[in-house]
Amino acid sequence: MTKSFPVLEKIYTPVDQVSSPAISNTTSRDNLQSLSFGKYQEISDVLLNEYIDADEIDFVKMQDNALKGFVDAMGDPYTSYLDVKENTAFDEAIQGTQNFE
């Protein structure tokens, strides 16, 4: 007997059935307009309604990780997404201890 995962069936959409247009090698603006950010809301709704430990879901952490992946997908080692904690640490690190006034 195989185990069924109905929640995953609700989230997964075969590539040939995706309603948003495919991202092509046109312009960045065209690519951005073809993205469907509504998919994040759909997945969040399913997780809230179907996940057994829905009260334990850390959506802020999930959002930060999604944004990191989004930016990392550019493949540019000099471009990165920093969450609030990382950004604060970075700002403190570049402030330095020297006062040149």
C-alpha positions in Angstrom: 0.0 0.0 0.0 1.4 3.4 -1.0 1.1 6.4 1.1 -0.9 9.3 -0.4 0.1 12.9 0.2 -3.0 14.9 -0.8 -1.5 18.2 0.2 1.3 17.8 -2.2 -1.1 16.9 -4.9 -2.8 20.3 -4.3 0.4 22.2 -4.6 2.0 20.3 -7.5 1.0 21.4 -11.0 2.6 19.6 -14.0 4.7 22.0 -16.1 2.4 21.6 -19.1 -0.6 22.7 -17.1 0.9 25.9 -15.6 -1.4 28.8 -16.5 1.3 31.6 -16.4 3.4 32.0 -19.5 6.8 30.4 -19.5 9.7 32.7 -18.7 11.7 33.2 -21.9 15.0 34.9 -22.7 13.3 38.2 -23.6 13.7 41.2 -21.3 13.9 41.3 -17.5 10.6 43.2 -17.4 8.9 40.6 -19.5 10.2 37.9 -17.3 9.1 39.6 -14.1 5.6 40.2 -15.5 5.3 36.5 -16.3 5.9 35.3 -12.7 3.0 34.2 -10.6 3.5 35.3 -7.0 0.0 34.1 -6.3 1.4 30.6 -6.1 3.1 31.5 -2.8 -0.4 32.5 -1.4 -1.9 29.2 -2.7 0.9 27.2 -1.0 0.6 29.2 2.2 -3.2 28.5 2.3 -2.7 24.8 1.8 -0.1 24.6 4.5 -2.2 26.6 7.0 -5.3 24.4 6.3 -3.7 21.0 5.8 -0.3 20.8 7.5 -0.6 18.9 10.8 1.5 21.4 12.8 0.2 24.6 11.1 0.7 26.6 14.3 4.4 25.9 14.1 5.0 27.2 10.6 7.4 30.2 10.5 6.2 32.1 7.4 8.8 34.9 8.0 11.6 32.3 7.8 10.0 30.7 4.8 9.7 34.1 3.1 13.3 35.0 3.8 14.5 31.6 2.4 12.3 32.1 -0.7 13.8 35.5 -1.3 17.3 34.2 -0.8 16.7 31.5 -3.4 15.1 34.0 -5.7 18.2 36.3 -5.6 20.7 33.4 -5.5 19.2 32.0 -8.7 20.8 35.0 -10.5 24.2 33.2 -10.1 25.9 36.5 -9.2 28.4 36.0 -6.3 28.2 39.8 -5.6 24.4 40.0 -5.3 22.6 38.6 -2.2 19.5 38.9 -0.1 20.1 39.7 3.6 17.4 39.2 6.1 17.0 41.8 8.9 19.4 40.0 11.2 22.1 39.6 8.5 21.6 43.1 7.3 22.1 44.5 10.8 25.3 42.5 11.3 26.5 43.7 7.9 25.8 47.3 8.7 27.6 47.0 12.0 30.6 45.3 10.3 31.1 48.0 7.7 30.7 50.8 10.3 34.1 50.0 11.7 35.6 51.3 14.9 37.5 54.3 13.5 36.1 57.8 13.8 37.7 59.9 11.1 36.1 63.2 12.1 
